[in-house]
Amino acid sequence: MEHAILILTLLFVAFVGLGVYMSVKAVGAAKRGVDRTISQARRTVEETTLRAKSYGQGGLAGELAQLRLSLRTSMRSTQNALNEGVRQDASLSESIGLFQRLSAHGHELDDELKHLEREPDRARVAERMSDLRERTERIVHAADSLRWAARDRARQFADDDLTALSAQIEVESGALRDWSKGSWPEPSPAEADVRAAAGAQTWPEDPAPAPAPAPGAGAGAGAASGAGAGAATAPAPPPVTPTLADPQALTGPDPLRQTEYPWQKTARPESTT
């Protein structure tokens, strides 16, 4: 009884622990989903604001917004292209490592541009604009180079596969059209056995129809024709010469001794004395 209670207690504790673990996992997944949604919404709002500033404002504020917008757009496009390409080509993992290092410089530059947007000293900002443009162009060029290299690699693999597939299809098409030699592929052993078994099965030929009796012929002619047909199809048994040792040869068959089936015992003759 104590062992049963201990087992039930352990099962209850295990179920409770499993329930707590599943609840924590579900809460964590929901939290990550909410954080991802909030981050995406914040990023969308920020990019929309940058786009509005770059088109609506002039001067340093509009130029800073344009630099930030081009930097963020290039980095995000490269990140998506590499993440999608590494699923099919594992060799892009090294490119992803390089992009992560480049992304650190991109985040640093984006934060600096964001702070300069709120900088009141516009003269100091104007002095640094040339350096900011150069850094932005270098990072954007590096990100674009990685993105286009990954896309060119994927397209080249697709072209090579398509070329090899087209060559195989041409060879197969030529083999299918080569019917001039009249050669057929050899059947497999199993197919050969099946064909041999099918060839061994023969069907009985239909018997030739008997000629119709002439009109007005009697029953004797029909019996004679039947006897003649039977004699033509099967050999006649040899004639039996009656002897005195065989009592049935003189008196005829005894119905009491005649058997209908071979498995029945022969009836004993009755005594005549």
Buried (B, 14 or more C-beta within 10 A) or exposed (E): EEEEEEEEEEEEEEEEEEEEEEEEEEEEEEEEEEEEEEEEEEEEEBBEEBBEBBEEBEEBBBBBBBBBBBBBBBBBEBBEBBEEBBEEEEEBEEBBEEBEEBBEBBEEBBEBBBEBBEEEEEEEBEEEBEEBEEBBEEBBEBBBEBBEBBEEBBEEEEEEEEEEEEEEEEEEEEEEEEEEEEEEEEEEEEEEEEEEEEEEEEEEEEEEEEEEEEEEEEEEEEEEBEEEEEEEEEEEEEEEEEEEEEEEEEEEEEEEEEEEEEEEEEEEEEEEE
